[in-house]
């Protein structure tokens, strides 16, 4: 069984979905640590309420990104973490971090990478006039919002969408996508082959995943 470390900076809505999937037994893993760079992150209280070990590594207490990341890596290793999930962790990772957990750091991004990396990506999509957006779970490398893609969900952009309404719709699919991706990683079904990943799935399993990610007309 894999030990998972979840990194947050805020409320941790994606963290909660991952915790639900692990506690239900759907994902054969346990959350060994929830860590935040912000002492006031709301998700810390949520994790503590579930009896999960938490830690704070305040980035303001470090003189460089590398120094901060070294402290985070130390905390994760102390908790014997195998897989790291970034869940609204608002920090750019230095090579110190990425190399310590190479091909073992997952991130979810609210766009269809490689399109629209960075911040305010829903508004970027609206400004570009694209008809579809979505979300991506990928393995983190040393570039920003970059690395081998594990899974993606496609979400339509509706004519009346604002940044807020599109963000809500994409978030509902983030909550489906991230547990699915972590499940595959913990089962050893994701293999990195250069800039890509290979998924070891039966056709039936692949269809089941696709059915979970197809837009069903809901407009939250």
Secondary structure, DSSP 8 states (H G I E B T S, - for coil): -EEEEEEESS--HHHHHHHHHHHTTSSSEEEEEEEES-TT-HHHHHHHHTT--EEE--GGG-SSHHHHHHHHHHHHHHTT-SEEEESS------HHHHHHTTT-EEEEESS-TTSS-SS-HHHHHHHHT-SEEEEEEEE--SSTT-S-EEEEEEEE--TT--HHHHHHHHHHHHHHHHHHHHHHHHTT-EEEETTEEEE---HHHHHHHHHHHS--S---
